[in-house]
Amino acid sequence: MSIYDTDLDRCPANHQPMSPLSYLERAALTYPERVAVIHGPDRISYRQLWENCVRLGSGLVGLGIGHGDTVSVLLSNTPPMIEAHYGVAMAKGAVLHSLNYRLDARAIAFQLDHAESKVLIVDREFSDLAAEALSLMTSSALPVVIDYDDPAYPDDAPYPKGPLIGIMDYAALLASGSADYVAPPLRDEWNAISLNYTSGTTGNPKGVVCHHRGAALMALNMVIHGEMGRHPVYLWTLPLFHCNGWSFSWSVAVQAGTHVCLRWVRAKPIYDLIADHGVTHLCGAPIVMTTLLNAADADKTPFAHTATFITAAAPPPAAVLEAMKAAGFEMQHMYGLTETYGPVVMNAWQDSWDALPLADQAAYKARQGVRFLSLSQADVRDPKTLEPVPRDGETLGEVMLRGNVVMKGYLKNPAATSEAFAGGWFHTGDLGVMHPDGYIQLKDRSKDIIISGGENISSIEVEDAIFAHPAVALCAVVAMPDAKWGERPVAFVELRTGQVIHESDLMDHCRATLAHFKCPAKVVFDELPKTSTGKVQKFVLRTRAKLLAEQAMAS
């Protein structure tokens, strides 16, 4: 034992567990009157946001919620969704589970059952979906349902409000809590703070468990790497249910910034909000960029400043990047997963690249990049030997990560957790190369995940749905490039002998069994290419899908 290990122990004075809850508390103490949330005509100060979160925690405790209990929410990008990211954990260490409202009722029912949800807070826009999901649950103990009746819900909304299905309204839940409630101190930063489900590559999705330490570090990471200066203004074009909004749910409070809520991604409201509130940051998939760029001129409210637009996964085409720049957006390209709290690798741009020809710049922009500060290591390695692949920009390997911003593991799935962490690395399942300068570039997805509009679609889930049709003998689903959504599924199908069906028949079949965004954009009837052992050669089908996309664009 060295002199630095003697009589220098941890104690409450020099060691406290990290949690993003402390960021909101500091913002409320330091900038109590600063606007924390903008939602339609409503303005919520940091003082009020803190009190709402405290009341939410207290109200949940009054419902019997405590440490390790799951509180599920089916909410849009509204104030209760932001408050849930703090208030749920204040309920003696409960865990927030954000549901994807684009899923079908069966998928939601599975998650509620698997998460053992004790409370479900539901926006009235999704109450019919929630009611159906609750009817499909197998658990004998259904969650207590709380309604959120949004006072700013527009009269001319494209989706009418559903019925009240809960025991009380969200406002009543807050009123039932005490503003004087003091949440018990966090004992261990390893405690779970949130639960997010993957789309699942085989069978049911996996529940990703995130801890307070990772959430706290990711919040700081996004402030640093997202270049969020003093009092940023963040527009919620990214769904808050997705990786906790890439941890921006917690990041905004670090610099006492302002959340600008957005229920639906529409071009005119986005441009209006950017101009009206001086939005500094927003995030999104390719669909958000195309929505902005393809908007009618009358919908493009001009703004004088530059807004940072952060996108992830597949790099946007060079033409889109240039168009976004011309429209007033500075682009940032990142990469991450649900298991890493969102983006953890970024394309750190080098000043010397500015002088390169546009084609060379586009090649550099295609790289996913280098690790965040709180990610200890990001590498491309041989999935069998775990040895690093040559840094030549050509040799394929699996992208592997290590660090404090990697999940605790998969809920109630030790086999999947062990597999994901084999050899002391988190195995992303994504294939890529490592360039000589240390930049990672993705090349393929070993799990055949299709990313459409920023949401993951399992090719196997779509294939299972198609296989259920009695006329189908064999099928394979791959990603087809799509200018609007980034990617969409395309299905290649072999029919049983003597069977004749039309593309529309399978489309209708899929819509009856899948969430609509998961349904194939196109069905191609043909013999599937196979190896000598009978395995479908998906790489051949990806080439065909790319050609189909090119033909569609040319026509």
LOFI-862937 format. One record per residue (C-alpha): x, y, z. Coordinates in steps of 0.02 Angstrom, whole numbers, plus 50000, padded with zeros to 5 digits. Layout:
<recs>
XYZ
...
</recs>
This chain:
<recs>
500005000050000
500725016949950
500675033150048
499265038649931
498185024149990
498415027350175
497165037650275
496435044750115
494755035950110
493155040150022
491875049550126
490315059850092
491365075650086
492455069749940
491415056749848
489615058549789
488695047949660
488455056549492
486695059849429
485935071749301
484635076549432
485955087849511
486075097849349
484245102749356
484375107049541
485865118549506
484985126949360
483445130149467
484485137549608
485585148049494
484325153649360
482615151449442
481705163749329
482515158549166
481325149949044
481665131249049
480245124948938
479235132748798
477665123548748
476465133048636
475955148548735
476615141448899
478275146548978
478945136149121
480365143549225
481745133249302
480965136449472
479315129349412
480115114949317
481035109549474
479435110649576
478475100649446
479795086949451
479775086749641
477885085749642
477935071749514
479145061749621
478085064949776
476475060549684
477205044149622
477765039749798
475975042849851
475455029549726
476645017249808
478085019249687
479845016749754
481595010549718
481714999549564
479905001649511
479585005249327
478585020449275
478125019649091
477635034748987
476785035648818
477045054048786
477485065948647
478825079548662
477865089248794
478275096148968
477745080249061
478995070248957
480405081949010
479815081649191
479755062649190
481625062049154
481925069449327
480365066749430
480255047849407
481995045349480
481515056849624
480205044049675
481435034949788
482425028749638
481065023149518
481555019849336
480865028849183
480295018349035
479905028748880
478785020048753
478895022548566
477165028348513
477515022448334
477425004248392
475864993548381
474854988448534
475614971048546
477384977848553
476884990348687
475994976748787
477554966048783
478614980248850
477394984448989
477364966149041
479234963749029
479634979849122
478354975549258
477684993249241
476825000049395
476215016549321
475825021749141
475665040349098
474745042348932
474505057148817
472715057548755
473355057148576
473875039148611
472505033648731
471675021748607
473355013548574
473695012348761
471985004948797
472244991348667
473984987648735
473314986248913
472004973848853
473374963048778
474474962448933
474714945549016
475204952149187
473924950049325
474404967149395
474064980849268
474914997849288
474015012649363
473565023949216
473745042849221
473045053649079
473925068849009
472685081048932
473795093548844
473065111148864
474055116848711
473355103048598
472795112448442
470965112448390
471465108648211
472625094248258
472815080548127
472445067548262
470955069648378
471145066848564
470685049748627
469625045848780
470175047548961
470695030149019
471615033749182
471185035749365
471715054049363
472455067749256
474315071949256
473945089149329
473025080649472
474515069249501
475655084349519
474385092649633
474375077149743
476245078749770
477105090749889
478255104749835
479165102050000
479545083749961
481385079549974
481935064849869
483065052749961
484895054749911
485555043249777
486575029749862
487405022249710
487715030149539
487585012549467
485715012649505
484595012049352
483855028549291
483015023149129
482465008349026
482395009148836
481944994848720
482884990648561
481914985848407
482504967948427
483404958248291
482694941348340
481074938848432
480594951748560
481584967848590
482864969248728
482704981348873
484254992448888
484574997749067
485495014249092
486255020649255
486385037849336
488255039149309
488115035849123
486675048249105
487655061649199
489205059049092
488225058548930
487375074848974
489085082948991
489705074348833
488275081348729
488595098848796
490435097748749
490335088548583
488695096548532
489535113248566
488105119348674
488635136248738
487875147048873
485985145148883
485685134748726
483945133748651
483555115848602
482105111448486
481365094148511
481305087548332
482035071148399
480795059948493
481145060448679
480715041848687
482235038048579
483755034748692
483035047748812
483185060348671
485015055848647
485235061748827
484805079748779
483365077448903
484715079849036
486005090048937
484965105848919
484955108849107
486855108649117
486945125949039
485205131149099
484585130748921
482815130848854
481815115848793
480665120248648
479315106948635
478685100448469
477305087648457
477395084248269
478845086248149
478165098648022
479195110947920
478285127147955
478205125348146
480045120648147
480565135948047
479395146948150
480085140648316
481895142448259
481565160448208
480455165248356
481525157848495
483285158348423
483465139348424
485295134648433
485195115648421
484075102148351
484315083848304
483555071648184
483605058048054
483665061247865
481765063047864
481905079147967
483185086447847
482155082347693
480615089447778
481525105847803
482335106547632
480785101447534
479615113547622
478675126447521
479505143447519
478015150747612
478375138747757
480215143347772
480235157347899
481955165347882
483125166048032
484715176448045
485775165048154
486555147848122
485735132748205
486705116748240
485865101348168
486505084648237
486175068748140
486765050948172
487095034148090
487215034447898
487985050747835
486855062047732
487285063847547
488465078147507
487085087447415
485985086947571
487405093147680
487705107847563
485855111847554
485695111647744
487175123347758
486385135147634
484765134547734
485665140647891
486145124447978
487845118748037
487895099748024
488645087848151
488775069248112
488795056648256
488565038048290
487905028248437
486625015748498
485255013948626
486525003948728
487675019248737
486375032348788
486395038948610
487875045648509
489625041948576
490665043948417
490745059748314
491495065848152
492715078348226
493055089648078
494855094748044
495185112547983
496385106047850
494945096947765
494125113447718
495375116047578
495035099147498
493955096747342
492115093947382
492225075447333
493635072747459
492695082447592
491185071247563
492285055947590
492865062747757
491085067447807
490555049347778
491595043747927
490715041148092
492295047548179
493135046948348
492545043348525
491725055248647
492725060448800
491795048648918
491975033748803
493625025648853
493905016348690
493105014748518
493905002048403
493624990548255
494104972648299
493994955048235
492394948148316
493204931048344
494964935348404
494554952748472
496174958748394
496164975948311
495964975548122
497304984148016
497105003048013
496975003447824
495215009647794
494804993347705
494854978547825
493134975047897
492884971548082
491574974348215
491424991248300
491744988548486
491615000848628
492135002748810
491725015948937
490615023349070
489275027748943
488875009648901
487285002048973
487184991449131
486514977249023
484884970048957
483434968449079
483094950449133
484194943948991
485874938149061
486294928048904
486114943148790
487074954048914
488504941548922
488564940248733
488564959148712
490014961148836
491054946148781
492914948848804
492674964948900
492024974748751
490284980448702
489944972348534
488894984248430
488514971948292
488994985348166
490364981848041
491614995147993
493394999747954
494715009748046
495625023047946
497485026847975
497025043048064
495975033748193
494265037848120
492955024048114
491825021847964
490315010347963
490124998647815
488704986847858
487564980947996
487894963148044
486184961648124
485274967847969
484434982048061
483574994547947
483575012648008
482055021747942
481675039347998
482875037048143
481975021548207
482655003848200
481694990448105
482154972148124
482214963547955
481824947248043
480234954348119
479634959847947
480134943047872
479154933848007
477614944047966
477764940247780
478104921747811
476444920847901
475544923147735
475054905847670
475634909547492
477424913747542
478764900447529
480304910947565
480694929247593
482114940747639
482024958947691
483434971447668
483644990147674
483275000447520
484015018147515
482675031447530
482945050147507
481605054547633
481765041347769
483595036447748
483115018247725
481525008247704
481244989347701
481074980347535
480484962347533
481054949147408
479804934847404
479694917347332
477914910647320
477344892947349
477064882747192
475434887147108
475134902647215
474774919447134
474614935347239
474944953647207
476094965847293
474594974747367
474024958447450
475654956947548
475644975547587
473914974047664
474454958347758
475954967347833
474934982647883
473774971147979
475194963748081
476554977148091
476714995448136
476535004447969
478285011747970
478974993947976
478014988247821
478974985547658
479055000047538
479104987447397
478854968747371
479824959847233
479274942347180
480784932647120
481894917747159
483064922147302
484944920347276
485664906847390
487324899347439
487724880947409
487044877147582
485404885947548
485704902147643
484994917847565
486334929547501
485744946047571
487214955547503
486554951847328
484834957947377
485564974047449
486334977447279
484654974347196
483794985747323
485024999647288
484704997747101
482824998447131
483045014647228
484115022147089
482825017146958
481435024947061
482395041247077
482775041546891
480955038746841
</recs>
